[in-house]
Amino acid sequence: MELIGLGIVVVVALYAIALYNGLVKARQMKEEAWSGIDVQLKRRADLIPNLIETVKGYAAHEKDTLEKVVELRNRAQAVPAGDVAGRAAAEGMLGQALGRLFALAEAYPDLKANQNFGELREALETVEGEIQMARRYYNGAARDLNVKVESVPSNVVAGLFKFEKAPFFEIDNPADRAVPQVKF
């Protein structure tokens, strides 16, 4: 009888360990996914100063638009690393400002024809695609973690070890969800 009781305790302990390890894996996948988003956002932020300098030469009197892009870039980079919602909001505003900057280029044919501007625009479009892929991956990892944190019986282990739900990387404003149209 004692052996059966001991066997049940061992099985329950092994099951709890498996649940804990699954939660740790899900949390690590979410962290890895966030790091992928962070890398792409950094790449975009690094392209912006070059883009601004290129545009400045052609559209110097569009100072407000250029300054707004720089300000929003700096604001996005200042968001603390773990603030997913804050980063999403800041990046959404930056994306809108970049859309306005590209729309501005329509008024300057020489700028549109500039090879450096074209290369920067293409690089930025590539990065935007990478950000979208990284966001989908992160949100999938966050979903998987959240399911484990909320599902029975793993929610018991999650509560004991203080695992928390992960926020999704979303853009709240529907206008921010629109992809900036860049046509040259």
Secondary structure as GFF3:
##gff-version 3
##sequence-region A 1 184
A	DSSP	alpha_helix	2	58	.	.	.	ID=ss1
A	DSSP	alpha_helix	63	78	.	.	.	ID=ss2
A	DSSP	alpha_helix	84	105	.	.	.	ID=ss3
A	DSSP	alpha_helix	109	113	.	.	.	ID=ss4
A	DSSP	alpha_helix	115	150	.	.	.	ID=ss5
A	DSSP	alpha_helix	154	160	.	.	.	ID=ss6
A	DSSP	alpha_helix	174	177	.	.	.	ID=ss7
###
